[in-house]
């Protein structure tokens, strides 16, 4: 068996195209990881260097995430009203101390021209038409503007306090934004300017400071709007009861969330590489019957086909497993991980990974991510080899698998009813692990209720694919033996 396995591996690695393809995939994965840890909030903020209250420069995305993680870590402890109040008070002090008062005239002149004040005031009061604004923007290369309900234009206003103000705004609220000309020259300019700090603290401070109650509020609103079914309502109620029995702990989740974000970036490209690599696993030798010449016995055929299946599955698992290892290694290098027993909730604009907050722990989600990713790899590998065996043509296999992949995207994951659950069975959607932990429109939920038991839908996905892979393996082994010449 080991000799046959070694032979199958050698066949795959002898093709230079396979090696080049895998190198390209891992380079692509490395670039995605780098982008996650070095990302900035927006193109506008890229041009600005943050500054701490200690006058330390925060010059890039990685420096920001590291500082945000260290800063939020100071609040680690029981997640109660005292913690929430302390964070709100600290944030409010910073916002008031560095309140936007001193316009950065040098930057304003550089961006909008020396007549920036009259231009912004005129735009905010309806003096300029769209054509005038567009010409001005093209000439000065202005980026970042908007329009109110009355058709008046407003632009970003830059203050000397922005580097400090926006750093802590992003850390505490998960977003940062420039002031606009409406705050200076709009119809309610005085009112807006006087209330901006209170609005930032009370309205934009992230929902996680409200704890599980925020999730309950969001869920109840969705129930009233008809977005969530009664079954999901029963599930939510059970989870709320379990949640109230435990004690939430607070700590920075910046590193944890960046890790989840990177894991969610393993996408259909990886599956496409698996398809290309395995599309010829059975096709060529089955078509020309070269295996029958080398091993003309049924027992030998059985060992050979098992070797092929094991080789294909291990290659598929290996490709995605190495990507998982790269992501985990990067997490230890760039931004430290905090306790994995913390419940999932985003902080400080650290990546994008949408799921129900204050319900699942990072440990649970990480374990599920590894299982779903590896099951997806095995599933796509098994289906590819099955089609390769039956079609006896590598190009037909690649085309059929491409159709299979496209079909999974055509059946939108957020479709109503049973289509949502059907779509979640496709390997390409199994990689989107966050969807297995989210309330989706149309009635999709992370659990189904059977005889008053909550069963995670992902567990059903595991079982269904395991059964299907076993069935396909048995069919291929039996058919492969039947077509071999009997030994005399």
C-alpha positions in Angstrom: 0.0 0.0 0.0 2.8 2.4 0.9 4.5 1.7 -2.4 1.2 2.5 -4.3 0.7 5.7 -2.3 4.2 6.8 -3.0 3.7 6.2 -6.7 0.5 8.3 -6.7 2.2 11.2 -5.0 5.1 11.0 -7.5 2.7 11.2 -10.4 1.2 14.4 -9.0 4.4 16.1 -8.1 6.1 15.3 -11.4 3.8 17.8 -13.1 5.5 21.2 -12.9 2.2 23.0 -13.3 1.0 21.5 -10.0 4.0 22.8 -8.1 3.6 26.3 -9.7 -0.1 26.3 -8.9 0.5 25.5 -5.2 3.3 28.1 -4.9 0.9 30.7 -6.4 -1.9 29.7 -4.0 0.3 30.0 -0.9 1.7 33.3 -2.2 -1.9 34.5 -2.6 -2.8 33.4 0.9 0.3 35.1 2.3 -0.7 38.3 0.6 -4.2 38.1 2.1 -2.8 37.6 5.6 -0.5 40.5 5.2 -3.4 42.7 4.0 -5.5 41.9 7.0 -2.9 42.8 9.5 -1.7 45.9 7.7 -5.1 47.2 6.6 -6.3 50.7 7.4 -9.9 51.9 7.9 -10.2 53.6 4.6 -8.3 55.2 1.7 -8.7 58.6 3.4 -7.1 57.5 6.7 -4.2 55.9 4.9 -2.7 59.3 4.4 -2.9 60.2 8.1 -0.6 59.0 10.9 -2.4 58.4 14.1 -1.0 59.8 17.4 -1.5 58.5 20.9 -2.2 60.8 23.9 1.5 60.2 24.8 2.5 61.7 21.4 3.6 58.4 20.0 3.1 57.9 16.3 1.0 55.0 15.0 2.1 55.0 11.5 0.5 51.9 9.8 -2.2 49.3 10.2 -0.1 46.8 12.1 1.0 49.4 14.6 -2.6 50.5 15.0 -3.9 46.9 15.7 -1.0 46.3 18.2 -1.7 49.5 20.0 -5.5 49.0 20.1 -5.0 45.5 21.5 -2.7 46.7 24.2 -4.9 49.7 25.0 -8.2 47.6 25.3 -6.4 45.0 27.3 -6.2 47.4 30.3 -10.0 46.9 30.8 -9.7 43.0 31.1 -11.9 41.6 33.8 -15.6 40.9 34.5 -17.8 42.4 31.9 -20.2 44.4 34.0 -21.7 47.9 34.3 -18.5 49.1 36.1 -16.4 48.1 33.1 -18.8 49.7 30.6 -19.0 52.9 32.6 -15.2 53.1 33.0 -14.7 52.8 29.2 -17.4 55.4 28.5 -15.8 57.8 30.9 -12.3 57.3 29.5 -13.5 57.8 26.0 -15.5 60.9 26.8 -12.5 62.5 28.5 -10.3 61.9 25.4 -13.0 63.2 23.1 -13.4 66.4 25.1 -9.7 66.9 25.7 -9.0 66.6 22.0 -12.2 68.1 20.7 -11.9 69.4 17.2 -11.2 73.1 17.5 -8.1 74.0 15.5 -8.6 73.6 11.8 -5.5 72.4 9.9 -5.4 75.3 7.5 -2.2 74.1 5.8 -3.9 70.8 4.9 -7.1 72.5 3.9 -5.3 74.9 1.5 -3.3 72.0 0.0 -6.5 70.0 -0.7 -9.2 72.6 -1.4 -7.1 75.6 -2.4 -6.5 78.9 -0.7 -10.2 79.9 -0.9 -11.2 76.7 0.9 -13.4 78.4 3.4 -15.5 80.3 1.0 -15.8 77.2 -1.2 -16.9 74.8 1.6 -19.3 77.4 2.9 -20.8 78.0 -0.5 -21.1 74.2 -1.1 -22.9 73.7 2.2 -25.4 76.5 1.6 -26.3 75.5 -2.0 -24.2 78.1 -3.8 -22.6 75.7 -6.2 -24.3 73.4 -8.8 -23.1 69.8 -9.4 -21.1 70.8 -12.4 -19.2 73.5 -10.4 -18.4 71.0 -7.6 -17.3 68.3 -10.1 -14.9 70.6 -11.9 -13.5 71.8 -8.6 -13.0 68.2 -7.5 -11.2 67.2 -10.7 -8.9 70.2 -10.6 -8.0 69.8 -6.9 -8.1 66.0 -6.9 -10.6 66.1 -3.9 -11.6 62.7 -2.4 -14.5 62.5 0.1 -17.7 64.4 -0.2 -21.4 64.0 0.2 -24.8 65.6 -0.4 -27.6 66.2 2.0 -31.4 65.9 1.3 -31.5 69.5 0.0 -28.8 68.9 -2.6 -26.1 70.8 -0.7 -22.6 69.5 -0.8 -20.3 68.9 2.2 -16.7 67.9 2.3 -14.2 66.7 4.9 -12.7 69.2 7.3 -9.3 68.5 8.8 -8.4 69.4 12.3 -5.0 69.4 14.1 -6.6 67.2 16.7 -7.6 64.5 14.2 -4.6 62.1 14.6 -5.5 61.6 18.3 -9.2 62.1 18.1 -9.7 59.6 15.3 -7.3 57.0 16.8 -9.4 56.6 20.0 -12.6 57.0 18.1 -11.7 54.0 16.0 -10.5 52.0 19.0 -13.6 52.6 21.1 -16.3 52.7 18.4 -14.9 50.6 15.7 -15.0 53.4 13.1 -13.4 56.8 12.6 -14.6 59.6 10.4 -13.5 63.1 9.6 -15.6 66.2 10.5 -17.6 67.7 7.6 -18.3 71.2 6.4 -21.9 70.8 7.6 -20.6 71.0 11.1 -19.2 74.4 10.3 -21.5 75.9 7.7 -24.6 73.8 7.5 -28.1 74.8 8.5 -27.7 73.4 12.0 -23.9 74.1 12.3 -23.9 75.3 15.9 -26.1 72.5 17.2 -24.1 69.9 15.4 -20.8 71.2 16.7 -21.9 71.4 20.3 -23.4 67.8 20.3 -20.7 66.0 18.4 -18.9 64.6 21.4 -22.0 63.4 23.2 -23.2 61.8 19.9 -19.9 60.0 19.5 -20.0 58.6 23.1 -23.7 57.7 23.3 -24.6 56.8 19.8 -21.5 55.5 18.1 -19.9 53.7 21.1 -20.2 50.0 19.9 -23.0 47.8 20.8 -20.8 45.4 22.7 -20.7 47.8 25.6 -24.4 47.1 26.1 -23.7 43.4 26.4 -26.1 40.6 25.5 -29.0 43.0 25.8 -28.0 44.5 22.5 -28.2 41.2 20.8 -31.6 40.6 22.3 -32.8 44.0 21.1 -31.5 43.4 17.6 -33.1 40.0 17.5 -36.5 41.2 18.8 -36.5 44.0 16.1 -35.8 41.3 13.4 -38.6 39.2 14.8 -41.1 42.1 14.5 -40.0 42.8 10.9 -40.5 39.1 10.0 -36.8 38.4 9.2 -36.5 35.6 11.7 -38.8 32.6 12.2 -40.5 31.3 15.3 -38.1 28.4 15.4 -35.1 30.8 15.5 -37.0 32.7 18.2 -37.1 29.5 20.4 -33.4 29.0 19.8 -32.6 32.5 20.7 -34.6 32.3 23.9 -32.7 29.2 25.0 -29.4 30.8 24.3 -30.3 33.9 26.2 -31.2 31.8 29.2 -27.9 30.0 29.0 -26.1 33.3 28.6 -27.6 34.8 31.7 -26.4 31.9 33.8 -22.8 32.5 33.0 -20.6 35.5 33.6 -19.2 37.4 30.7 -15.5 38.4 30.7 -14.1 41.4 28.9 -10.7 41.6 27.2 -9.3 42.8 23.9 -10.5 40.6 21.0 -8.4 42.5 18.3 -6.0 39.6 17.7 -8.7 36.9 18.0 -10.9 38.7 15.5 -8.1 39.3 13.0 -7.5 35.5 13.2 -11.1 34.8 12.4 -11.0 37.3 9.6 -8.1 35.6 8.0 -9.6 32.1 8.4 -12.7 33.4 6.6 -10.5 34.5 3.6 -9.8 30.9 2.6 -12.1 30.9 -0.3 -13.1 29.2 -3.6 -9.6 29.8 -5.0 -8.3 27.1 -2.7 -11.0 24.7 -3.8 -10.3 25.5 -7.5 -6.7 24.6 -7.0 -7.7 21.2 -5.5 -10.0 20.6 -8.5 -7.2 21.3 -11.0 -4.7 19.2 -9.1 -7.0 16.2 -8.7 -8.9 16.3 -12.0 -6.6 13.8 -13.6 -6.5 11.4 -10.6 -8.5 8.7 -12.4 -9.2 10.1 -15.8 -6.1 9.3 -17.9 -5.3 5.8 -16.5 -9.0 4.8 -16.5 -9.4 5.8 -20.1 -6.2 4.0 -21.4 -6.5 1.2 -18.8 -2.8 1.4 -18.0 -3.5 0.3 -14.4 -4.9 -3.0 -15.6 -1.6 -3.8 -17.3 0.5 -3.0 -14.2 -1.8 -4.7 -11.7 -4.2 -7.2 -13.4 -5.9 -8.5 -10.3 -9.0 -7.5 -8.4 -7.2 -7.5 -5.1 -4.5 -5.3 -6.6 -7.1 -3.1 -8.1 -8.7 -2.6 -4.7 -5.4 -1.6 -3.1 -4.7 0.8 -6.0 -8.0 2.6 -6.0 -7.8 3.0 -2.2 -4.3 4.4 -2.7 -5.6 6.9 -5.2 -8.5 7.9 -3.0 -6.2 8.3 0.1 -3.7 10.3 -2.0 -6.3 12.6 -3.4 -7.9 13.2 0.0 -4.6 13.8 1.7 -3.6 16.3 -1.0 -6.9 18.2 -0.6 -6.6 18.2 3.2 -2.9 19.2 3.0 -3.5 22.2 0.8 -6.1 23.8 3.1 -4.3 22.6 6.3 -1.1 24.4 5.2 -3.2 27.5 4.7 -4.7 27.2 8.2 -1.2 26.8 9.6 0.0 29.9 7.8 -2.9 31.9 9.3 -2.4 30.6 12.9 1.4 31.3 12.6 0.7 34.8 11.5 -1.6 35.3 14.5 1.3 34.5 16.9 3.7 36.8 15.0 1.6 39.9 14.4 -1.0 40.6 17.1 -1.3 38.4 20.3 -4.3 36.2 20.9 -6.2 36.7 24.1 -8.3 34.1 25.9 -10.2 31.9 23.5 -13.0 31.5 26.0 -14.1 35.1 25.3 -17.4 35.4 23.5 -17.1 36.6 19.9 -17.5 40.3 19.4 -15.6 42.8 17.2 -13.6 45.7 18.5 -11.5 48.5 17.2 -12.4 47.9 13.5 -10.3 44.7 13.7 -11.3 42.8 10.6 -14.7 41.9 9.3 -16.3 38.7 10.7 -20.1 39.0 11.1 -21.8 36.6 13.5 -24.0 36.6 16.5 -22.1 38.4 19.3 -22.0 37.3 23.0 -23.2 33.8 22.2 -20.3 31.7 20.9 -16.7 31.6 22.2 -13.7 32.0 20.0 -12.6 28.5 20.9 -15.8 27.0 19.6 -15.7 29.0 16.4 -12.0 28.2 15.7 -12.6 24.4 16.2 -15.6 24.6 13.9 -13.6 26.6 11.3 -10.9 23.9 11.2 -13.4 21.1 10.9 -15.6 22.8 8.3 -12.5 23.8 6.3 -11.1 20.3 6.3 -14.5 18.7 5.5 -14.9 21.1 2.6 -11.5 20.1 1.3 -12.3 16.4 1.6 -15.7 17.0 0.0 -14.4 18.9 -3.0 -11.6 16.3 -3.4 -14.0 13.4 -3.3 -16.4 14.9 -5.8 -13.6 15.8 -8.1 -12.1 12.3 -8.0 -15.6 10.7 -8.5 -16.3 12.8 -11.6 -12.7 12.1 -12.8 -13.4 8.4 -12.6 -16.8 8.5 -14.3 -16.0 11.1 -17.0 -12.5 9.6 -17.8 -11.4 13.1 -19.0 -9.6 15.7 -17.0 -11.0 18.6 -19.0 -14.6 17.4 -18.6 -13.9 16.9 -14.9 -12.6 20.5 -14.5 -15.6 21.9 -16.5 -18.2 19.9 -14.5 -16.6 20.9 -11.2 -16.5 24.6 -12.3 -20.2 24.3 -13.0 -20.7 22.7 -9.5 -18.8 25.7 -8.0 -20.8 28.3 -10.0 -24.1 26.6 -9.0 -23.3 27.1 -5.4 -23.0 30.8 -5.9 -26.1 30.9 -8.1 -28.1 29.5 -5.3 -27.6 32.5 -3.1 -26.9 31.6 0.5 -29.5 34.1 1.8 -32.3 32.7 -0.2 -35.6 31.9 1.6 -36.5 28.6 3.1 -34.8 25.4 2.3 -32.5 26.9 -0.3 -30.5 28.6 2.4 -29.8 25.3 4.1 -29.2 23.6 0.7 -26.6 26.2 -0.3 -24.8 25.8 3.0 -24.0 22.2 2.0 -21.8 23.3 -0.9 -18.0 23.2 0.0 -17.5 26.8 -1.2 -20.0 28.0 1.4 -18.7 25.7 4.1 -15.6 27.9 4.1 -17.8 30.9 5.0 -17.9 29.7 8.6 -19.4 32.9 9.9 -22.7 32.0 8.2 -23.1 29.0 10.5 -23.1 31.4 13.4 -25.5 34.0 12.1 -29.2 34.7 12.0 -29.9 34.9 8.2 -32.8 36.4 6.4 -35.4 33.9 5.2 -35.3 31.8 8.4 -31.8 30.4 8.3 -30.3 29.9 11.8 -27.2 28.2 13.2 -29.5 25.5 14.8 -32.5 23.4 14.0 -34.9 22.1 16.7 -35.7 18.4 16.7 -37.8 16.9 19.5 -37.1 20.0 21.6 -33.3 19.6 21.1 -31.1 22.2 19.5 -28.9 20.6 16.9 -26.1 22.7 15.3 -26.7 22.8 11.5 -22.9 22.5 11.0 -23.0 19.0 12.7 -25.6 17.9 10.2 -23.4 19.1 7.4 -20.5 17.0 8.8 -22.6 13.9 8.9 -24.2 14.3 5.4 -20.8 14.8 3.7 -19.2 12.0 5.6 -22.0 9.6 4.5 -21.8 10.9 0.9 -18.0 10.5 0.8 -18.2 6.9 2.1 -20.9 6.0 -0.5 -18.8 7.5 -3.3 -15.7 5.7 -2.2 -17.5 2.3 -2.0 -19.0 2.8 -5.5 -15.7 3.7 -7.0 -13.8 0.8 -5.4 -16.5 -1.7 -6.5 -16.7 -0.4 -10.1 -13.0 -0.2 -10.3 -12.6 -3.9 -9.4 -15.3 -5.0 -11.9 -13.5 -3.5 -14.8 -10.2 -5.3 -14.1 -9.2 -8.4 -16.0 -9.4 -11.6 -13.9 -6.1 -13.3 -13.0 -5.6 -16.7 -14.5 
